[in-house]
Structures are given as structure tokens and as C-alpha cells.
């Protein structure tokens, strides 16, 4: 797993994500879409306010990591 801060241009190692139930459902649907459509390289969950992206989460599958990778 890699979590990257685009604004600061650096990896993050200690994060917390709090989701509402609706946001969790959206995230689940987004992940399922990414898994089921191998032609997709990246998907985005965006929060838009007045035509401006306030928050955005980009999700990509790491296709180079072995399926049985260790998780610390």
C-alpha cells in the first residue's frame, strides 16, 4: 500500500480516513469497478463544491505486487 500526498509530493505513513456510510458504499462500488475492469488504471472519488474539487482520492491497483504480499 502506498499513500501519496500530491500537494506535498511525498508518501504518507500514518493516516486516518473517516467515511460516512454513504461514502463507504461509494468507495466499495469504486473498488469493485476497478477490480472488475482491468483496463482501468486509476479511479477517483471526488468531493466537488461549486465546480471546485475540495477533496479527491485517487485509487489504483498495484499490478506489480505479488498477490500474497505481506502486510505489516
Phi, psi and omega per residue, in radians:
X1 nan 2.349 3.076
X2 -2.249 2.228 3.083
X3 -2.021 2.088 -3.010
X4 -2.104 2.328 3.084
X5 -1.660 1.881 -3.094
X6 -1.130 -0.643 -3.123
X7 -1.158 -0.784 -3.108
X8 -1.527 -0.179 -3.130
X9 0.972 0.878 3.115
X10 -2.677 2.755 3.063
X11 -1.301 2.602 3.057
X12 -1.964 2.493 -3.118
X13 -2.045 -0.205 -3.082
X14 -2.400 1.718 -3.088
X15 -2.308 2.799 3.041
X16 -2.329 2.361 3.103
X17 -2.138 2.115 3.102
X18 -1.930 2.200 -3.093
X19 -2.131 2.529 2.945
X20 -1.302 2.935 3.106
X21 -1.033 -0.749 3.139
X22 -1.104 -0.715 3.102
X23 -1.146 -0.654 3.104
X24 -1.131 -0.696 3.086
X25 -1.104 -0.761 3.100
X26 -1.072 -0.748 3.129
X27 -1.109 -0.760 3.119
X28 -1.049 -0.807 3.128
X29 -1.095 -0.680 3.125
X30 -1.140 -0.757 3.122
X31 -1.139 -0.720 3.112
X32 -1.087 -0.709 3.105
X33 -1.091 -0.757 -3.139
X34 -1.113 -0.701 -3.137
X35 -1.236 -0.722 -3.051
X36 -1.371 -0.318 -3.111
X37 -2.070 1.518 -3.058
X38 -1.094 -0.269 3.098
X39 -1.313 -0.278 3.091
X40 -1.361 2.280 3.111
X41 -1.692 -0.469 -3.076
X42 -2.779 2.536 3.036
X43 -2.240 2.765 -3.076
X44 -2.222 2.430 2.911
X45 -1.938 2.111 -3.042
X46 -2.189 2.500 2.995
X47 -1.904 2.043 -3.054
X48 -1.976 2.340 3.105
X49 -2.274 2.001 3.107
X50 1.008 0.823 3.139
X51 1.157 0.298 3.114
X52 -2.170 2.317 3.082
X53 -1.305 2.026 3.119
X54 -1.492 -0.750 3.135
X55 -2.476 2.560 3.099
X56 -2.597 2.408 3.096
X57 -2.072 2.060 3.080
X58 -1.731 2.285 -3.099
X59 -2.186 2.255 3.107
X60 -2.363 2.589 3.038
X61 -1.516 2.351 3.063
X62 -1.483 1.745 -3.055
X63 -1.430 -0.042 -3.130
X64 -1.689 -0.339 -3.109
X65 -1.403 2.315 3.111
X66 -1.021 2.608 -3.079
X67 -1.046 -0.512 -3.118
X68 -1.769 0.645 -3.136
X69 -1.104 2.518 3.108
X70 -1.331 2.448 3.059
X71 -1.974 2.123 -3.100
X72 -1.375 nan nan
